[in-house]
């Protein structure tokens, strides 16, 4: 009676480990980009909260962002690249940028980020 062996071969295991390793390495390279994006989003949210309900200007918002950029050590996007537009009585801050990280050889990974935060100005008691 013959027994048919079933299971993974050495070649099959090498291919599986290679694919998992490739995906894991890509994840490791992308984690710093996402951590920096979370710092950008946090800085925008904190700046909006700081200026909530009080009269402000785009320059004051940029100054607040610049302080937070320095503390958080954000390098992918500069505070002067943040779009600040007047919307009603307040402002809308938008961080729309792309971050690139080297991957393997001449290949790089590109991540696009977009965060919008509204800052309402005026009397906080209304």
C-alpha positions as CSV (number, residue, x, y, z in Angstrom):
1,X,0.0,0.0,0.0
2,X,1.4,3.3,-1.0
3,X,1.2,6.4,1.1
4,X,0.8,9.8,-0.5
5,X,2.6,12.4,1.5
6,X,0.9,15.7,1.7
7,X,2.1,19.0,3.1
8,X,4.4,21.9,2.4
9,X,7.7,21.3,0.6
10,X,10.9,23.2,1.3
11,X,10.4,25.3,-1.8
12,X,6.8,26.1,-0.8
13,X,7.9,27.2,2.7
14,X,10.8,29.3,1.2
15,X,8.3,31.1,-1.0
16,X,5.8,31.7,1.8
17,X,8.5,33.0,4.1
18,X,9.8,35.3,1.3
19,X,6.3,36.8,0.7
20,X,5.7,37.3,4.4
21,X,9.2,38.8,4.9
22,X,8.7,41.1,2.0
23,X,5.3,42.3,3.4
24,X,6.8,42.7,6.9
25,X,9.7,44.7,5.6
26,X,7.3,47.0,3.7
27,X,5.3,47.5,6.9
28,X,8.4,48.3,8.9
29,X,9.4,51.0,6.3
30,X,5.8,52.5,6.4
31,X,5.3,52.6,10.1
32,X,7.4,55.8,10.6
33,X,5.5,57.6,7.9
34,X,2.2,56.8,9.6
35,X,3.5,57.8,13.0
36,X,4.6,61.1,11.6
37,X,1.1,61.5,10.0
38,X,-0.5,60.9,13.4
39,X,1.8,63.7,14.8
40,X,0.7,66.1,12.0
41,X,-3.0,65.2,12.7
42,X,-2.5,65.7,16.4
43,X,-0.7,69.1,15.9
44,X,-3.6,70.3,13.7
45,X,-6.2,69.1,16.2
46,X,-4.4,70.7,19.1
47,X,-3.9,74.0,17.2
48,X,-7.6,74.1,16.3
49,X,-8.6,73.4,19.9
50,X,-6.2,76.1,21.2
51,X,-7.7,78.7,18.9
52,X,-11.3,77.5,19.2
53,X,-13.8,80.3,19.8
54,X,-11.3,83.2,19.8
55,X,-10.5,85.6,17.0
56,X,-7.3,84.5,15.2
57,X,-5.4,84.9,12.0
58,X,-3.6,82.6,9.6
59,X,-0.2,83.9,10.9
60,X,-1.2,82.9,14.5
61,X,-2.2,79.5,13.4
62,X,1.1,79.0,11.5
63,X,3.0,80.2,14.6
64,X,1.2,77.6,16.7
65,X,1.8,74.9,14.1
66,X,5.5,75.8,13.9
67,X,5.9,75.3,17.7
68,X,4.2,71.9,17.5
69,X,6.3,70.9,14.5
70,X,9.4,71.6,16.4
71,X,8.3,69.6,19.4
72,X,7.0,66.7,17.4
73,X,10.0,66.7,15.0
74,X,7.9,66.6,11.9
75,X,10.0,66.6,8.7
76,X,7.7,65.3,5.8
77,X,5.8,68.6,5.6
78,X,6.5,72.1,6.7
79,X,4.1,74.3,8.6
80,X,4.1,76.9,5.7
81,X,2.9,74.1,3.4
82,X,-0.3,73.7,5.4
83,X,-3.3,75.4,3.5
84,X,-5.1,77.8,5.8
85,X,-8.3,79.2,4.2
86,X,-11.0,81.5,5.6
87,X,-14.3,79.6,5.9
88,X,-17.2,81.6,7.4
89,X,-16.1,83.1,10.7
90,X,-13.3,80.6,11.1
91,X,-10.5,78.9,9.2
92,X,-9.9,75.5,7.6
93,X,-6.4,74.0,7.9
94,X,-5.5,71.3,5.4
95,X,-2.4,69.1,5.4
96,X,-2.3,67.4,2.0
97,X,1.1,65.8,1.3
98,X,3.0,62.8,0.2
99,X,5.9,61.1,2.0
100,X,8.4,58.8,0.4
101,X,10.6,56.2,2.0
102,X,13.3,54.0,0.3
103,X,12.3,50.4,0.0
104,X,14.7,48.1,-1.9
105,X,17.4,49.3,-4.2
106,X,15.9,52.0,-6.5
107,X,12.3,51.2,-5.4
108,X,10.6,53.5,-2.9
109,X,7.3,53.5,-1.1
110,X,4.9,56.5,-1.5
111,X,2.2,57.3,1.0
112,X,-0.4,60.1,0.5
113,X,-1.9,61.9,3.5
114,X,-4.8,64.4,3.7
115,X,-6.1,65.8,7.0
116,X,-8.5,68.8,7.3
117,X,-9.4,70.6,10.5
118,X,-11.8,73.5,11.0
119,X,-11.1,76.3,13.4
120,X,-14.2,78.2,14.5
121,X,-13.6,81.8,15.6
122,X,-15.8,84.3,17.3
123,X,-17.5,84.4,20.6
124,X,-17.3,81.0,22.4
125,X,-20.5,81.7,24.3
126,X,-22.7,81.7,21.2
